[in-house]
Amino acid sequence: MPGGPADIDAALAAATPEAAAVLAEIRRRVKAAVPDAAECIGYQMPAFRLKRIFFYFAAFKKHIGVYPPLRGDAALGAECAPYRNEKGNLAFPLDRPIPYDLIQRVAVALAAEAG
């Protein structure tokens, strides 16, 4: 995979089994919540697009990252605060339960922001 995965299936195959299971569940939930979104790869990460890419997610050694930062929903942003890093992106530690419902709601909000 020079330069990164060709598609989301390749990204999942390259992840550890633990991370791949989390990525697969995030993928499933985003597809269910935003059914018109197309899967793609952006910045060498799995992503979803409508008119443009609105949601990126990727596995790292100790966490799952979700990008870009949520801007438009203050209440949802407050719920995300425990997972926000210094740039506003979300990092979900792999050694804790993954809040899939929260991630799904973030994807819906980012899709709405993207128009």
mmCIF file of the C-alpha atoms, coordinates in Angstrom:
data_MODEL
# 
_entry.id   MODEL 
# 
loop_
_atom_site.group_PDB 
_atom_site.id 
_atom_site.type_symbol 
_atom_site.label_atom_id 
_atom_site.label_alt_id 
_atom_site.label_comp_id 
_atom_site.label_asym_id 
_atom_site.label_entity_id 
_atom_site.label_seq_id 
_atom_site.pdbx_PDB_ins_code 
_atom_site.Cartn_x 
_atom_site.Cartn_y 
_atom_site.Cartn_z 
_atom_site.occupancy 
_atom_site.B_iso_or_equiv 
_atom_site.pdbx_formal_charge 
_atom_site.auth_seq_id 
_atom_site.auth_comp_id 
_atom_site.auth_asym_id 
_atom_site.auth_atom_id 
_atom_site.pdbx_PDB_model_num 
ATOM 1   C CA . MET A 1 1   ? 0.000   0.000  0.000  1.00 0.00 ? 1   MET A CA 1 
ATOM 2   C CA . PRO A 1 2   ? 2.437   2.707  -1.046 1.00 0.00 ? 2   PRO A CA 1 
ATOM 3   C CA . GLY A 1 3   ? 1.083   6.026  0.133  1.00 0.00 ? 3   GLY A CA 1 
ATOM 4   C CA . GLY A 1 4   ? -1.755  4.490  2.119  1.00 0.00 ? 4   GLY A CA 1 
ATOM 5   C CA . PRO A 1 5   ? -4.744  2.217  1.680  1.00 0.00 ? 5   PRO A CA 1 
ATOM 6   C CA . ALA A 1 6   ? -6.644  2.060  -1.610 1.00 0.00 ? 6   ALA A CA 1 
ATOM 7   C CA . ASP A 1 7   ? -10.023 1.832  0.115  1.00 0.00 ? 7   ASP A CA 1 
ATOM 8   C CA . ILE A 1 8   ? -11.647 1.332  3.509  1.00 0.00 ? 8   ILE A CA 1 
ATOM 9   C CA . ASP A 1 9   ? -11.411 -2.456 3.244  1.00 0.00 ? 9   ASP A CA 1 
ATOM 10  C CA . ALA A 1 10  ? -7.638  -2.152 2.828  1.00 0.00 ? 10  ALA A CA 1 
ATOM 11  C CA . ALA A 1 11  ? -7.419  0.225  5.809  1.00 0.00 ? 11  ALA A CA 1 
ATOM 12  C CA . LEU A 1 12  ? -9.301  -2.247 7.998  1.00 0.00 ? 12  LEU A CA 1 
ATOM 13  C CA . ALA A 1 13  ? -7.111  -5.106 6.809  1.00 0.00 ? 13  ALA A CA 1 
ATOM 14  C CA . ALA A 1 14  ? -3.973  -3.152 7.750  1.00 0.00 ? 14  ALA A CA 1 
ATOM 15  C CA . ALA A 1 15  ? -5.196  -2.372 11.287 1.00 0.00 ? 15  ALA A CA 1 
ATOM 16  C CA . THR A 1 16  ? -4.759  -4.577 14.327 1.00 0.00 ? 16  THR A CA 1 
ATOM 17  C CA . PRO A 1 17  ? -7.712  -6.917 14.899 1.00 0.00 ? 17  PRO A CA 1 
ATOM 18  C CA . GLU A 1 18  ? -8.889  -4.809 17.859 1.00 0.00 ? 18  GLU A CA 1 
ATOM 19  C CA . ALA A 1 19  ? -8.708  -1.551 15.921 1.00 0.00 ? 19  ALA A CA 1 
ATOM 20  C CA . ALA A 1 20  ? -10.192 -3.124 12.773 1.00 0.00 ? 20  ALA A CA 1 
ATOM 21  C CA . ALA A 1 21  ? -13.289 -4.170 14.722 1.00 0.00 ? 21  ALA A CA 1 
ATOM 22  C CA . VAL A 1 22  ? -13.746 -0.617 16.010 1.00 0.00 ? 22  VAL A CA 1 
ATOM 23  C CA . LEU A 1 23  ? -13.206 0.875  12.542 1.00 0.00 ? 23  LEU A CA 1 
ATOM 24  C CA . ALA A 1 24  ? -15.703 -1.582 11.051 1.00 0.00 ? 24  ALA A CA 1 
ATOM 25  C CA . GLU A 1 25  ? -18.359 -0.613 13.592 1.00 0.00 ? 25  GLU A CA 1 
ATOM 26  C CA . ILE A 1 26  ? -17.763 3.103  12.983 1.00 0.00 ? 26  ILE A CA 1 
ATOM 27  C CA . ARG A 1 27  ? -18.029 2.460  9.245  1.00 0.00 ? 27  ARG A CA 1 
ATOM 28  C CA . ARG A 1 28  ? -21.290 0.558  9.716  1.00 0.00 ? 28  ARG A CA 1 
ATOM 29  C CA . ARG A 1 29  ? -22.806 3.285  11.868 1.00 0.00 ? 29  ARG A CA 1 
ATOM 30  C CA . VAL A 1 30  ? -21.817 6.164  9.586  1.00 0.00 ? 30  VAL A CA 1 
ATOM 31  C CA . LYS A 1 31  ? -23.228 4.304  6.569  1.00 0.00 ? 31  LYS A CA 1 
ATOM 32  C CA . ALA A 1 32  ? -26.482 3.726  8.458  1.00 0.00 ? 32  ALA A CA 1 
ATOM 33  C CA . ALA A 1 33  ? -26.755 7.309  9.694  1.00 0.00 ? 33  ALA A CA 1 
ATOM 34  C CA . VAL A 1 34  ? -25.699 9.037  6.457  1.00 0.00 ? 34  VAL A CA 1 
ATOM 35  C CA . PRO A 1 35  ? -26.782 6.577  3.752  1.00 0.00 ? 35  PRO A CA 1 
ATOM 36  C CA . ASP A 1 36  ? -26.084 8.961  0.839  1.00 0.00 ? 36  ASP A CA 1 
ATOM 37  C CA . ALA A 1 37  ? -22.405 9.285  1.827  1.00 0.00 ? 37  ALA A CA 1 
ATOM 38  C CA . ALA A 1 38  ? -19.813 7.597  -0.366 1.00 0.00 ? 38  ALA A CA 1 
ATOM 39  C CA . GLU A 1 39  ? -16.802 5.826  1.084  1.00 0.00 ? 39  GLU A CA 1 
ATOM 40  C CA . CYS A 1 40  ? -13.404 7.107  0.058  1.00 0.00 ? 40  CYS A CA 1 
ATOM 41  C CA . ILE A 1 41  ? -9.844  7.630  1.254  1.00 0.00 ? 41  ILE A CA 1 
ATOM 42  C CA . GLY A 1 42  ? -8.643  11.099 2.196  1.00 0.00 ? 42  GLY A CA 1 
ATOM 43  C CA . TYR A 1 43  ? -5.269  12.003 3.664  1.00 0.00 ? 43  TYR A CA 1 
ATOM 44  C CA . GLN A 1 44  ? -4.550  8.238  3.639  1.00 0.00 ? 44  GLN A CA 1 
ATOM 45  C CA . MET A 1 45  ? -7.476  7.644  6.042  1.00 0.00 ? 45  MET A CA 1 
ATOM 46  C CA . PRO A 1 46  ? -10.894 6.045  5.613  1.00 0.00 ? 46  PRO A CA 1 
ATOM 47  C CA . ALA A 1 47  ? -13.445 8.763  4.955  1.00 0.00 ? 47  ALA A CA 1 
ATOM 48  C CA . PHE A 1 48  ? -16.973 9.557  3.863  1.00 0.00 ? 48  PHE A CA 1 
ATOM 49  C CA . ARG A 1 49  ? -18.035 12.231 1.389  1.00 0.00 ? 49  ARG A CA 1 
ATOM 50  C CA . LEU A 1 50  ? -21.171 13.957 0.273  1.00 0.00 ? 50  LEU A CA 1 
ATOM 51  C CA . LYS A 1 51  ? -20.303 17.019 -1.838 1.00 0.00 ? 51  LYS A CA 1 
ATOM 52  C CA . ARG A 1 52  ? -16.934 16.931 -0.073 1.00 0.00 ? 52  ARG A CA 1 
ATOM 53  C CA . ILE A 1 53  ? -15.303 14.748 2.546  1.00 0.00 ? 53  ILE A CA 1 
ATOM 54  C CA . PHE A 1 54  ? -16.992 15.411 5.869  1.00 0.00 ? 54  PHE A CA 1 
ATOM 55  C CA . PHE A 1 55  ? -15.729 12.566 8.109  1.00 0.00 ? 55  PHE A CA 1 
ATOM 56  C CA . TYR A 1 56  ? -12.331 10.908 8.448  1.00 0.00 ? 56  TYR A CA 1 
ATOM 57  C CA . PHE A 1 57  ? -11.505 8.121  10.886 1.00 0.00 ? 57  PHE A CA 1 
ATOM 58  C CA . ALA A 1 58  ? -8.353  6.115  11.466 1.00 0.00 ? 58  ALA A CA 1 
ATOM 59  C CA . ALA A 1 59  ? -6.644  3.711  13.831 1.00 0.00 ? 59  ALA A CA 1 
ATOM 60  C CA . PHE A 1 60  ? -3.486  4.658  15.651 1.00 0.00 ? 60  PHE A CA 1 
ATOM 61  C CA . LYS A 1 61  ? -1.443  2.707  18.157 1.00 0.00 ? 61  LYS A CA 1 
ATOM 62  C CA . LYS A 1 62  ? -3.542  3.626  21.207 1.00 0.00 ? 62  LYS A CA 1 
ATOM 63  C CA . HIS A 1 63  ? -6.627  5.377  19.844 1.00 0.00 ? 63  HIS A CA 1 
ATOM 64  C CA . ILE A 1 64  ? -9.102  5.879  17.035 1.00 0.00 ? 64  ILE A CA 1 
ATOM 65  C CA . GLY A 1 65  ? -9.057  9.372  15.586 1.00 0.00 ? 65  GLY A CA 1 
ATOM 66  C CA . VAL A 1 66  ? -12.079 11.175 14.158 1.00 0.00 ? 66  VAL A CA 1 
ATOM 67  C CA . TYR A 1 67  ? -11.660 14.315 12.050 1.00 0.00 ? 67  TYR A CA 1 
ATOM 68  C CA . PRO A 1 68  ? -12.330 17.194 11.379 1.00 0.00 ? 68  PRO A CA 1 
ATOM 69  C CA . PRO A 1 69  ? -13.308 19.059 14.540 1.00 0.00 ? 69  PRO A CA 1 
ATOM 70  C CA . LEU A 1 70  ? -17.009 19.548 15.141 1.00 0.00 ? 70  LEU A CA 1 
ATOM 71  C CA . ARG A 1 71  ? -17.881 23.245 14.990 1.00 0.00 ? 71  ARG A CA 1 
ATOM 72  C CA . GLY A 1 72  ? -21.616 23.851 14.717 1.00 0.00 ? 72  GLY A CA 1 
ATOM 73  C CA . ASP A 1 73  ? -23.274 21.957 17.569 1.00 0.00 ? 73  ASP A CA 1 
ATOM 74  C CA . ALA A 1 74  ? -22.274 23.321 20.980 1.00 0.00 ? 74  ALA A CA 1 
ATOM 75  C CA . ALA A 1 75  ? -24.165 20.691 22.989 1.00 0.00 ? 75  ALA A CA 1 
ATOM 76  C CA . LEU A 1 76  ? -22.664 17.818 21.024 1.00 0.00 ? 76  LEU A CA 1 
ATOM 77  C CA . GLY A 1 77  ? -19.272 19.515 21.211 1.00 0.00 ? 77  GLY A CA 1 
ATOM 78  C CA . ALA A 1 78  ? -19.558 19.586 24.993 1.00 0.00 ? 78  ALA A CA 1 
ATOM 79  C CA . GLU A 1 79  ? -20.276 15.842 25.024 1.00 0.00 ? 79  GLU A CA 1 
ATOM 80  C CA . CYS A 1 80  ? -17.147 15.332 22.925 1.00 0.00 ? 80  CYS A CA 1 
ATOM 81  C CA . ALA A 1 81  ? -14.933 17.399 25.254 1.00 0.00 ? 81  ALA A CA 1 
ATOM 82  C CA . PRO A 1 82  ? -13.380 14.411 27.073 1.00 0.00 ? 82  PRO A CA 1 
ATOM 83  C CA . TYR A 1 83  ? -12.116 13.086 23.738 1.00 0.00 ? 83  TYR A CA 1 
ATOM 84  C CA . ARG A 1 84  ? -10.991 16.364 22.138 1.00 0.00 ? 84  ARG A CA 1 
ATOM 85  C CA . ASN A 1 85  ? -7.286  16.957 21.570 1.00 0.00 ? 85  ASN A CA 1 
ATOM 86  C CA . GLU A 1 86  ? -5.533  20.308 21.314 1.00 0.00 ? 86  GLU A CA 1 
ATOM 87  C CA . LYS A 1 87  ? -6.597  20.776 17.660 1.00 0.00 ? 87  LYS A CA 1 
ATOM 88  C CA . GLY A 1 88  ? -10.214 19.882 18.383 1.00 0.00 ? 88  GLY A CA 1 
ATOM 89  C CA . ASN A 1 89  ? -10.056 16.471 16.725 1.00 0.00 ? 89  ASN A CA 1 
ATOM 90  C CA . LEU A 1 90  ? -11.421 13.499 18.629 1.00 0.00 ? 90  LEU A CA 1 
ATOM 91  C CA . ALA A 1 91  ? -9.300  10.647 20.001 1.00 0.00 ? 91  ALA A CA 1 
ATOM 92  C CA . PHE A 1 92  ? -11.030 7.581  21.441 1.00 0.00 ? 92  PHE A CA 1 
ATOM 93  C CA . PRO A 1 93  ? -8.628  5.429  23.495 1.00 0.00 ? 93  PRO A CA 1 
ATOM 94  C CA . LEU A 1 94  ? -8.659  1.769  22.503 1.00 0.00 ? 94  LEU A CA 1 
ATOM 95  C CA . ASP A 1 95  ? -8.340  0.710  26.145 1.00 0.00 ? 95  ASP A CA 1 
ATOM 96  C CA . ARG A 1 96  ? -11.770 2.178  27.011 1.00 0.00 ? 96  ARG A CA 1 
ATOM 97  C CA . PRO A 1 97  ? -15.279 1.497  25.701 1.00 0.00 ? 97  PRO A CA 1 
ATOM 98  C CA . ILE A 1 98  ? -15.814 3.244  22.382 1.00 0.00 ? 98  ILE A CA 1 
ATOM 99  C CA . PRO A 1 99  ? -18.840 5.619  22.434 1.00 0.00 ? 99  PRO A CA 1 
ATOM 100 C CA . TYR A 1 100 ? -20.243 4.539  19.065 1.00 0.00 ? 100 TYR A CA 1 
ATOM 101 C CA . ASP A 1 101 ? -23.500 6.442  19.499 1.00 0.00 ? 101 ASP A CA 1 
ATOM 102 C CA . LEU A 1 102 ? -21.544 9.656  20.099 1.00 0.00 ? 102 LEU A CA 1 
ATOM 103 C CA . ILE A 1 103 ? -19.337 9.036  17.047 1.00 0.00 ? 103 ILE A CA 1 
ATOM 104 C CA . GLN A 1 104 ? -22.423 8.369  14.942 1.00 0.00 ? 104 GLN A CA 1 
ATOM 105 C CA . ARG A 1 105 ? -23.992 11.642 16.089 1.00 0.00 ? 105 ARG A CA 1 
ATOM 106 C CA . VAL A 1 106 ? -20.731 13.477 15.291 1.00 0.00 ? 106 VAL A CA 1 
ATOM 107 C CA . ALA A 1 107 ? -20.803 12.020 11.766 1.00 0.00 ? 107 ALA A CA 1 
ATOM 108 C CA . VAL A 1 108 ? -24.384 13.213 11.265 1.00 0.00 ? 108 VAL A CA 1 
ATOM 109 C CA . ALA A 1 109 ? -23.479 16.701 12.539 1.00 0.00 ? 109 ALA A CA 1 
ATOM 110 C CA . LEU A 1 110 ? -20.386 16.884 10.308 1.00 0.00 ? 110 LEU A CA 1 
ATOM 111 C CA . ALA A 1 111 ? -22.473 15.766 7.319  1.00 0.00 ? 111 ALA A CA 1 
ATOM 112 C CA . ALA A 1 112 ? -24.937 18.572 8.044  1.00 0.00 ? 112 ALA A CA 1 
ATOM 113 C CA . GLU A 1 113 ? -22.088 21.085 8.343  1.00 0.00 ? 113 GLU A CA 1 
ATOM 114 C CA . ALA A 1 114 ? -20.706 19.926 4.988  1.00 0.00 ? 114 ALA A CA 1 
ATOM 115 C CA . GLY A 1 115 ? -24.064 20.641 3.342  1.00 0.00 ? 115 GLY A CA 1 
# 
